[in-house]
């Protein structure tokens, strides 16, 4: 495909896999990260290393990898009281949602992504939302993304296409997708140079990567890895 795309790239497993997916399909791919004062801010520090690893291991993708952007969204931390933006224990809330849910986060992310895509002349926006392996976040649902695509297109008078290649994949299938896209070289790059742990722990090494090993994000990633290697 000759069209260009913008990938929401946090530095985590899902967005890294989405970046490879986009590089396989679009002529030029730019990346966008958000600093909202997240507790696991170390994920942002992994972004440059993963991009550099892609460029070194996959020359064809390197030729398509475009500019990286970073936006500060301090207001999101200011209006939220969650385990991702405060030093508090991870737990389920009375509303049935985990307190790692940051209200409006993905809605805000996609809206800012569309505004940047508008300025950059990009039509395709790629994001790692997933309704299969997720923590019950309502802004990860397919219906939410489809509704927001309609709103963005109406509000900006554009025809953006929001791609969510992981929407119906569990974490094991996400590892398999990485293997199909770039073989074991990409699997190793995702394993070693991305970050998912909600507590921002990079000190502990595991077969599936680095993290505390017991937060919901680590458990999802570990279980997915185990199913992937067992298949």
Secondary structure, DSSP 4 states (H G I P E B T S, - for coil): --SEEEEE--SSHHHHHHHHHHHHH-SEEEEEEEES--TTTHHHHHHHHHHHHHHHH-HHHHTTEEEEEEEE-HHHHHT--STTTSS----B-TTSSBTT--TTHHHHHHHHHHHHHHHHT--EEE----SSSS---GGGSHHHHHHHHHHHHHHHTS--EEE-TTTT--HHHHHHHHHHHHHHHHHHHHHHH----TT---S-EETTEES-SSSHHHHHHHHHHHHHHH-
